[in-house]
């Protein structure tokens, strides 16, 4: 495994509608689910980012 991504492995449970929505989005955009989920996590506002606004 690439050490760059070896920091943390995460397993998530999705409802069937959530999984379907993610699969449809990935199919439409041609992007892998891992990239989509990483981007969503990076877009989350944290206390740290709220203080810099």
C-alpha positions in Angstrom: 0.0 0.0 0.0 1.2 3.5 -0.8 2.4 5.0 2.5 0.9 8.4 1.6 -2.6 6.9 2.1 -1.7 4.4 4.9 -2.5 6.9 7.7 -6.1 5.7 8.3 -8.5 3.2 6.8 -12.2 3.9 7.3 -15.2 1.7 6.8 -18.6 3.4 6.5 -22.1 2.0 6.5 -24.5 3.5 4.0 -28.1 3.0 3.5 -29.0 1.6 0.1 -30.2 5.0 -1.1 -27.0 6.6 0.0 -24.9 3.9 -1.7 -27.0 4.3 -4.9 -26.6 8.1 -4.8 -22.8 7.8 -4.4 -22.5 5.1 -7.1 -24.6 7.2 -9.5 -22.5 10.3 -8.8 -19.3 8.4 -9.4 -20.6 6.9 -12.6 -21.7 10.3 -13.9 -18.5 12.0 -13.0 -16.1 9.1 -13.7 -14.5 9.7 -10.3 -13.9 6.9 -7.7 -15.9 6.9 -4.5 -12.7 7.4 -2.5 -11.9 10.7 -4.2 -15.5 11.9 -3.8 -15.5 11.1 -0.1 -12.1 12.6 0.5 -13.2 15.8 -1.2 -16.4 16.0 0.9 -14.4 15.5 4.1 -11.9 18.2 3.1 -14.9 20.6 2.5 -16.1 20.2 6.1 -15.7 23.3 8.2 -13.9 22.8 11.5 -13.3 25.1 14.4 -9.8 25.7 13.0 -11.2 26.8 9.6 -14.0 28.8 11.1 -11.6 30.9 13.1 -9.6 31.9 10.0 -12.7 33.3 8.1 
